[in-house]
């Protein structure tokens, strides 16, 4: 799901906010990614200069980003682990795409989660600027929340 939403690119591109990104949505300038690049011996400048990622580098970056997305989703929603799989997928997708800081701006969506009101969660996600910006990703992600409506 994330690779479909993010795309897979071996060379650097600029995301919708102008951040240099590579692989499966790996923001090269994100502070939390700097230590990972250093630890893995990945030269950011060579990527910015046009070097393609290896498959192992791409998978490592993806795994690092996915772990961060789960961590952020759990911080945003303390009941994350008790949610249905579809809601978990939706939250991880939004977290992967935006990070915790931006996810935290979805206060009314959080209220919906706290009340187990998945119609409100879906509505708040759909009525956001994020939904308008992410094109096809938005309806797919909102659909995951709608799956949980009983």
GIWODA-V546586 format. One record per residue. PHI is phi as a letter, one per 30 degrees, with the letter a starting at -180 (999 if undefined). PSI is psi as a letter, one per 20 degrees, with the letter a starting at -180 (none if undefined). BURIAL is 1 if it has 24 or more other ideal C-beta (glycine too) atoms within 12 Angstrom, else 0. Layout:
phi=PHI psi=PSI burial=BURIAL
phi=PHI psi=PSI burial=BURIAL
This chain:
phi=999 psi=g burial=1
phi=d psi=g burial=1
phi=d psi=h burial=0
phi=d psi=g burial=0
phi=d psi=h burial=1
phi=d psi=h burial=1
phi=i psi=r burial=1
phi=b psi=o burial=0
phi=b psi=p burial=1
phi=d psi=i burial=0
phi=c psi=q burial=0
phi=d psi=p burial=1
phi=b psi=r burial=1
phi=c psi=p burial=0
phi=d psi=a burial=1
phi=d psi=i burial=0
phi=c psi=j burial=0
phi=i psi=j burial=0
phi=d psi=p burial=0
phi=d psi=p burial=1
phi=b psi=q burial=1
phi=a psi=r burial=1
phi=i psi=c burial=1
phi=c psi=m burial=1
phi=i psi=k burial=1
phi=d psi=o burial=1
phi=d psi=o burial=1
phi=d psi=h burial=1
phi=c psi=i burial=0
phi=d psi=p burial=1
phi=e psi=g burial=0
phi=d psi=i burial=0
phi=c psi=i burial=1
phi=d psi=g burial=0
phi=d psi=h burial=0
phi=e psi=g burial=1
phi=e psi=g burial=1
phi=d psi=g burial=0
phi=d psi=h burial=0
phi=d psi=i burial=0
phi=i psi=k burial=0
phi=c psi=p burial=1
phi=d psi=o burial=0
phi=e psi=g burial=1
phi=d psi=h burial=0
phi=d psi=h burial=0
phi=d psi=g burial=1
phi=d psi=h burial=0
phi=d psi=i burial=0
phi=j psi=i burial=0
phi=d psi=p burial=0
phi=d psi=q burial=0
phi=d psi=q burial=1
phi=d psi=r burial=0
phi=d psi=g burial=0
phi=d psi=h burial=0
phi=d psi=g burial=1
phi=d psi=g burial=1
phi=d psi=h burial=0
phi=d psi=g burial=1
phi=d psi=g burial=1
phi=d psi=g burial=1
phi=d psi=g burial=0
phi=d psi=g burial=1
phi=d psi=h burial=1
phi=d psi=g burial=1
phi=d psi=g burial=0
phi=d psi=h burial=1
phi=d psi=g burial=1
phi=d psi=g burial=1
phi=d psi=g burial=0
phi=d psi=g burial=1
phi=d psi=h burial=1
phi=d psi=h burial=0
phi=d psi=g burial=0
phi=d psi=g burial=1
phi=b psi=n burial=1
phi=e psi=h burial=0
phi=c psi=j burial=0
phi=e psi=g burial=1
phi=d psi=i burial=0
phi=c psi=i burial=0
phi=d psi=r burial=1
phi=d psi=r burial=0
phi=e psi=h burial=0
phi=d psi=g burial=1
phi=d psi=g burial=1
phi=e psi=g burial=1
phi=d psi=g burial=1
phi=d psi=g burial=1
phi=d psi=g burial=1
phi=d psi=h burial=1
phi=d psi=g burial=1
phi=d psi=h burial=1
phi=d psi=g burial=1
phi=d psi=g burial=1
phi=d psi=g burial=1
phi=c psi=h burial=1
phi=i psi=r burial=1
phi=d psi=g burial=1
phi=e psi=g burial=0
phi=d psi=h burial=0
phi=d psi=h burial=1
phi=d psi=i burial=0
phi=d psi=i burial=0
phi=d psi=m burial=1
phi=d psi=g burial=0
phi=d psi=h burial=0
phi=d psi=h burial=1
phi=d psi=h burial=1
phi=e psi=g burial=0
phi=d psi=g burial=1
phi=d psi=g burial=1
phi=e psi=h burial=0
phi=c psi=j burial=0
phi=h psi=k burial=0
phi=c psi=n burial=0
phi=d psi=h burial=1
phi=d psi=g burial=0
phi=d psi=g burial=1
phi=e psi=g burial=1
phi=d psi=g burial=1
phi=d psi=g burial=0
phi=d psi=h burial=1
phi=d psi=g burial=1
phi=d psi=h burial=1
phi=d psi=j burial=0
phi=c psi=r burial=1
phi=d psi=h burial=0
phi=e psi=g burial=1
phi=e psi=g burial=1
phi=d psi=h burial=0
phi=d psi=h burial=0
phi=c psi=j burial=1
phi=h psi=d burial=0
phi=d psi=h burial=0
phi=d psi=g burial=1
phi=e psi=g burial=1
phi=d psi=h burial=0
phi=d psi=g burial=1
phi=d psi=g burial=1
phi=d psi=h burial=1
phi=e psi=h burial=1
phi=d psi=h burial=1
phi=d psi=h burial=1
phi=d psi=h burial=0
phi=d psi=h burial=0
phi=d psi=i burial=1
phi=d psi=p burial=0
phi=c psi=none burial=0
